[in-house]
Amino acid sequence: MDLHQFEIQILPFKDKIFRLALFLLSDKAEAEDATQEVFVRLWNHKNNLSSVENIQAFVLRVTRNLCLDKLRTKNRRQEEIDTSNNVVEETMVNPHEQTEQRNLLDFVKQQIALLPEMQRTIMTLRDIEELEFDEIAEITGLNENAIKVNLSRARKKIRDYFSSER
Amino acid sequence: MNDINKLLDKYWAGETNLEEERIIKQYLSQQQLGANNVEKDLFAGLDAAGKIHLSNPSFETNLRTTLLHKEKQNHKRLFHILTYSAAASIILAVGLFNMNQKREAYVVEKGVRYDDMEKAINCADQAMSEAIAPLKQSMQSLQPIKGLEGSLTPSYKKNSLAKKDSENIHTSNVYDDSAFNKR
């Protein structure tokens, strides 16, 4: 795989990689560094990428593993996400709605950041990236039932946070 | 409404499929459910989270530069590996060839093969002695002739030799005189 093919096939995953890294690391700058590192790792294995069946699952698994390495070395857990520079696509109609949407986004990010790592990963992959259970299984190494149990716990916790905080 | 409540129950249990989750999102986004409705707010927040993207405009340019640099490094590394491998192969081949040559050093004497170097040299020595023994014997029989060497010299040779001797004596006297004059 040459650079041109790499840009066509792998680079489009950059926002997904960034979002997963952002929700796992809770830091925008670190998430951006991690995204770059993921691409370098993938580039180093560019000759094997063509044999990968599900590129999206593979890319996100590499992302998760790298973020876990970073979390282990820095021992950073449950930090609040710095939301100051994150960009939300401008799809809202008026400034009031835009502010409301941003508040909800900040709140969701803060609550997801409080979840244990596995629940955080699963909720990000399912409710934000909208991945199928078999893809999440490939990324996390868990079976479908375990994923559903973790997902249910994560959703209920977030619901409880929303109920108590708002 | 009942259907949506059932779907929401499934959703909290983690049992909904993607299509059912899309139906819930769509329903909640279209309904006027009033402020602080938990489900509506949660789905709106998750929807906004899915729209986060990398906002750094130079990300792709930086990444391209990094990847090209890595590629160059990989080529260099490959070149070094190949060079060292070739050098190692040559050294190994030369070493093996030498070892083989040493193993081939042997002597066959009277149908017996000697691989041990010292034995082989001794054996070759003995064989040589045996070969030159008749020659030595014939040389010994020539010894009495050696005494006649002087009588066999021709007379003109004898005269010239005598002349050379007298000249040598004269030049040595001249030298002695000059040495004496200096004093």
Interface residues (C-beta under 8 A of the other chain):
Chain A: L3 F6 E7 L11 K14 D15 F18 R19 L22 F23 E32 T35 Q36 F39 V40 W43 N44 N85 N86 V87 V88 E89 T91 Q101 R102 L104 L105 F107 V108 K109 I112 D127 I128 E129 E130 E132 I147 K148 V149 N150 L151 S152 R155 K156 I158 R159 F162 S163 R166
Chain B: Y11 W12 A13 G14 E15 L18 E21 N36 V38 E39 D41 L42 A44 G45 L46 A48 A49 G50 K51 I52 H53 L54 S55 N56 F59 E60 N62 L63 R64 T66 L67 L68 K70 E71
